[in-house]
């Protein structure tokens, strides 16, 4: 795990993050800001996003022991999402 301060931690994104990630993208307030994410949240789409493609990076963001979002990038693209 990569730590940044006493309350925030980052770790590599893994497929088992699906449940927490899908719960976050099931909030309209989050998904409306994501240009390609379907609404209502589609579990199949979320599962695809839990697997990093080649030349990509992704980190799960934890705040005080709770999964709160992720940050990822590939090529010239960079994105993030956070729990409301």
C-alpha positions in Angstrom: 0.0 0.0 0.0 1.2 3.5 -0.8 0.5 5.8 2.1 0.0 9.6 1.9 -0.6 11.0 5.3 -2.3 9.6 8.4 -5.8 9.5 6.9 -5.3 8.8 3.2 -3.9 5.6 1.6 -3.5 4.5 -2.0 -3.1 1.0 -3.2 -3.1 -0.7 -6.6 -6.6 -1.1 -8.1 -7.7 -4.7 -8.1 -10.8 -6.5 -9.5 -12.1 -7.2 -6.0 -12.8 -3.5 -5.7 -15.9 -4.1 -7.8 -18.5 -4.0 -5.0 -17.2 -0.7 -3.5 -16.7 0.9 -6.9 -20.1 -0.1 -8.2 -21.7 1.4 -5.0 -20.0 4.7 -5.7 -21.0 4.8 -9.4 -24.5 4.0 -8.5 -24.8 7.6 -7.2 -26.1 9.9 -9.9 -24.1 12.8 -8.4 -20.9 10.8 -9.2 -21.8 9.3 -12.6 -23.2 12.5 -14.1 -19.7 13.8 -14.1 -18.3 10.8 -16.0 -18.7 11.2 -19.7 -18.5 7.5 -20.6 -20.0 5.8 -17.6 -23.6 4.5 -18.3 -26.6 5.5 -16.2 -28.1 3.7 -14.4 -24.8 2.0 -13.4 -24.2 -1.2 -15.3 -22.5 -3.9 -13.3 -20.9 -5.4 -16.5 -19.4 -2.0 -17.3 -18.1 -1.5 -13.8 -16.4 -5.0 -13.9 -14.6 -4.0 -17.1 -13.3 -0.9 -15.4 -11.9 -3.0 -12.5 -9.4 -4.6 -14.9 -6.5 -2.3 -15.9 -5.5 -2.3 -19.6 -1.9 -2.4 -20.8 0.0 0.9 -20.3 -2.5 1.9 -17.6 -2.3 2.7 -13.9 -4.9 2.7 -11.2 -5.1 3.2 -7.5 -7.8 2.7 -5.0 -8.2 5.7 -2.7 -8.9 4.9 1.0 -9.8 7.5 3.6 -9.7 6.6 7.2 -10.0 2.9 6.3 -12.9 3.3 3.9 -12.8 2.9 0.1 -13.7 6.3 -1.3 -12.8 6.2 -5.0 -10.1 5.7 -7.5 -7.7 7.4 -9.8 -6.5 5.9 -13.1 -4.8 6.9 -16.3 -3.7 5.5 -19.6 -1.8 7.2 -22.4 -2.8 10.9 -22.3 -6.0 10.3 -20.3 -6.4 10.7 -16.6 -9.6 10.2 -14.5 -10.8 9.9 -11.0 -14.0 9.5 -9.1 -14.9 9.9 -5.5 -17.7 8.8 -3.3 -20.2 11.6 -2.5 
